[in-house]
């Protein structure tokens, strides 16, 4: 079987599962435009253009990919999954989608569809009740199959190799700006096989107290901790890792805080077993950090799902009572942030399996000391 044929079979299986979910939820038609649902279901990622691309998938009928003619050559045809309907510059693609949707009473539309197209479709389909496509696709995408887990493993291993270079002192820090180091992390991700970089946070000293700090012109100095959180997309699946390094021996305060963080992260990973509520995994990390007196300094959830998107279901957060299931992939990334002083975070991607939590990142979890 060729690679394209094998991929087509996988997409056909996904579409069959989507249609079963549509049947259960009484959704007549699924409408997917820009965003991660479309490539997950068809292998084609729509460019974010003013020209509409939209998959029209009926619960008990055909699936048609409506695409601008100038974009059609980018589509890999997948007979049995969808047909292609290319539209001309003088056509009305919204009217075309509405016509293909027929007299649908209910439609689930992609969560990241541009508002202009949602409003225009509602006008063209006044008797149709619209809902979010995530209700149909979210739970299905959260369950990674064996091929998807291997893709996450490859992405994680590539990110590990970059983190190993950071911990080994192969990436110069002192005297360089955060932005320069961020650029090098990005270049190394691409060199390790990622086709795009999604983010490369580099935060030195007090800047690390801002979890999503933008790498700046601030020069990195000896004697401080540098937090690096980076990831990208490889073979359609995302990597995401955070490691901190200390330039010279850390202060006792930083070392003690990191020891708490290390324990919290390891405990949460061990807790991430099938059948455990997401909020319990969050609590496993949070309780340790709170007991050490840093409860108010852990200011975000413990983790997020990951796959074709960097952030997707399931979310490891208080209030999410959903149970972890086989194939769920997510980050475990507790943090401790002291405003104006320092910030620490430790992150791995983990997959829940019948054999226990399977970490996609294996690089050293300690606060590694580098000299420059």
N, C-alpha and C positions, 0 to 999 in steps of 0.2 A: 504494500500500500504506500502511495506517495505521501510526502509531508502534507501537501494541500488536501489530499483525500482524508488523511488522518485528522487534520484540523477541522475539515468540514463535518466529519462524523461527530467531533466533540461539540461543535456549534449546534448541530442538529439535535443532539441530546439536551443541550441547554435550552433550546427553543421548546422542546417537548416538555421539559420541566416547567418552563415559564407558562406554557399553555395550560398545564395542569393547575398551576397556581391561579391563573386567570379564571379557570372554571370554578375553582373553589371560592373565589372572591366575586364571581359574577361580573367580570370585566370583559367587555366585548372586543375591545381593540387596545393595543399597546402602541404608544407613539413615542419614539426615542430619537432625540436629536443630539446636540453636543453633550459631552459628558462620558462617564466610564461605562454606563450600561450598554451603549451601542457597540463599542469594540469588544466587550465581553460576550456579546450575543452574536456578533457578525464578523469580528476580526477587522472591522473598518472603523477608524477614528475620524470623525468629522472635523474639518477645520472650523474654527470659530468665526465664520463669515456672516455677512448680511444676507448671503444666499442660503436658503433653507436646505438642510439635509435632514431627512426623517425616515426612520423605519416605521412602516405601518404593518403591524403583525396582528392578524385576527385570531381570536380564540379558537375558532373552528374553521379557519380558511387559510388563505395564502399570506405570505409576508412579502412586502415590497419595499425596497430601499429607494426612496425618492432622493435624487442627488443632482446637483447642477451638472450639465453636460461637461463642462470643463474640468470637473472633479472626477467624473466617471472612470477615467483611465487609472485612477489610484485604487479603485475598488477591486479586490480579488473576488471573482464570481464564485458563488458556492451553491450550485444547483441542489435543490432539495431543502435548502435553508431559506433563501430569499431570491427574488428576481430583482433586476435593476430597472428603474424607471427614470431615465435621464430627462431633465427638463431644460428647455431653451430659455435664453435671456428674456424673451418676450412672453413666456408663460407665467401663470400665477401659481406658484408652488403650494401656497396655502389652500387654494381652491382644489388643487390636485390631491393633496392629502385628505381634504374633507371628502372628496368624491370617492377616493379609495377606502375611506373609513365606512362608507355606506351609511346606513341608518343606525349607527351604533348608539345604544342607549347609555352606555358607560364607556369611558376611555381613561386609561392610566397614562399620564404624560410624564416624560423624563423630568426629574427634579431640577436639572440645570438648563432646561430649555429657555431660550431668551424670552423675556416677558412679551416682547412685541409679537412673537409667533403664537404664544399661548393666547393672548387677547384676540388676535386675528382668527385663530382656530375656534375660539369660543363664539365669535361672531358668525363664522361660517357654519358652526354646528350648534345652533341655539338649543336644541332639544337634548343634547348630550350632557351627561353629568361627568365632570372631570375629577380625577383624583391623582395622587402622586404615584409614580411608577415604583418608587422604593418599596411600597407595600407589596408589590409583586416580585421585584428582583432582589431586594435587600437581603432577605434570609437565604436565598439561593446563592448569591454571590459570596455570602459569609462562609459557606461550606466549601472549602477548597478540596478539590480532588487530588489524586496522587501527582498528576502532572503539574498542577498549580503549586503544590507544596514543594516540588523539586525546583520550580522556577523561583520561588521565594528563597529556597536554600542557595541557589546559584547567586541570586542578588545579594543575599546576606554574606556569603563567602567573599564576594568581590568587595563589599563594604568592609569586611574584616581585614582584608589585605591593606586597604588604605589606613584603617585604624592601627594596624600593626606597624606601618611606616611611621605614623604619628608617635606611637609609644616607643619606637626604636630610635627616635631622634633623627630620623631621615628627613623630616620636614622641619626646616629651621623656623624658630619662633621669635626669639629675642631680637629686637631691632626692626622687626617687620610689622606692618599694620595688620589688623584683623582681616581687612579686605584682601590683602595679599595672600594670607594663609588660606582664606576661604577660596580664593581663585585656584590655589594649588590643590586643595582637597577636591574641588570640582574637576580639575584636569585629571587628577588621578582616578576619580570615579569613572570618567569617560575612558581612560586608558585601560581600566579593568573590565570594560565591556558594557557599561551602562550607555544607553543611547541618549539619555538626557539626565540632567541634574535637577532635582526638584528643590533642593535647598542645601545650604552649607553654612550653618551658623558657627561663627567663631566669636567667642566672648571671653575677654581677658579680665581678671580681677573683678572689680565691682560691676562691670558690665554683665557678668554672668548671672547677676541677680535678676535680670530680665530674661525670662525663659525663651522668648522669641527675638532676642536682640539682633539687630541688623549689623552685620560686620562693617566696621567703620574704619576711619583713618587713624584710630587710636593705636599707638605703638605698643607692642607687647614688651613687657619688662621682665627681667630676672626676678625671681622670688615670688611669683604669683601663679595662680591656677588658671589654666585656660580650658574652657568648656567647648567641645566641638561636637556638633549634632549635624549629621549630614546623611543624605540619601538621594536616590535617583530611581530610574526605571530601567530594568534589564529584562529583555524578552517579555515585555509587557507587564512585568510585576515589580513592585517597589521594594527598595531597601530603606532602612531607617535605623541609625545607630547613634548613640551618644557615649562618648568617653571623655574624661577629664584627665589632664596631665598637669603635674606640678613642676615648674621650672626651679629646680633646687628643692630641698626638703621643705615640706609644707609646715605651716605653724601648727602647734598642738591643737588649736581650736579647729582648724580646717581638717586635720587628720582625724580628730574625734568625730566631727560631723560626717566625714566621709565613711567612717566605720559604721555609723548608724545607717547611712544610705545604702552601703554595701549589704548589710544584713536585711534591710527592708526589701531591696530589690530581689535578693536571692529567695527570701521567704515568699514573696508574691509569685515568683516564677514557680516555686514548688507547689503553691496553692492552686495554680491554674490547671486543674484537672477536670476531665469530663464530668458534668453534673454539678459543678460548683457555680453558684451565682456570680455573675460579673462583679457585683458590689462586694462580695466576700473577698475576692482577690484584691480589690481596691483597699478594703479594710485591712488585709494582711500587711500591706506596706504601710498604710497610714497609721495603724496602731503603734508600730515600732517607732516611727518618726515622732509621733505625739508623745509616747512614753519617755523619749529622750529630751523632750522640751522644745521640739521644733515643729509642733503641730501647725502653728500659724504660718510657718515658713514653707509648707508644702501647699502650693496654691493652685494646683491643677489636678485633673484626673490622673489615675495611674497608667492608663493606656487607651489606645484606640485600635480598631481593626485596621487591617492593611491587606492589600491585594493589588488589583489593577489601579486602585486609588491609594494615595498615602494615608488617607483617613476614611474609614468606612466602618460598617458594623463588624463585630460587636464593640461597644465602648465599655472599658473597664472603669466604672465610675459608681459612686454611691447613688442609689436609686434605681440602678439597672438590675432587676432581679432575674433577668434572662439567664438560663443555664448554659454554661459552655458545652459545646458539642464537638464531636470529632470533626476535624478540619477547620475549626475556627482559628484564625490567625490574627495576632494582635501584638501591640507593644506592651512591655512592662518597663515603665520609665519614671519612677519616683524622683522627686527633686527636693532640695533644701536651698532656700534663697534668702539671704540676709541683705536687705537693701543697702546700697552704698558700701558694701564690704566684699562679699563673694557669693557665688552661686555654684551648686553642684547638681549634676543629674547623671544617672546611669541607666542606659536603655539597651534592651535586646528585643528582637522580634521572636515570638514564641507561637508554636502551633499546638493546639490541644489534640492529643492522639490517645488511642486506647492503651498505648504503652507509657503514657505520662506526657508531661510537657516537653516539647521538642524545641530547643532553642536554635534559631537560625544564625545566631551570633555566638562565637566561641572565644573571641579575642580576650585577653586579660581584663578582668573586671576591677583590679586594684587601681588605686590612684598612683599611676606609674610616675616616677621621677625622671625627668629629662634634664639635660644640662644646658641646652641652648634652644 
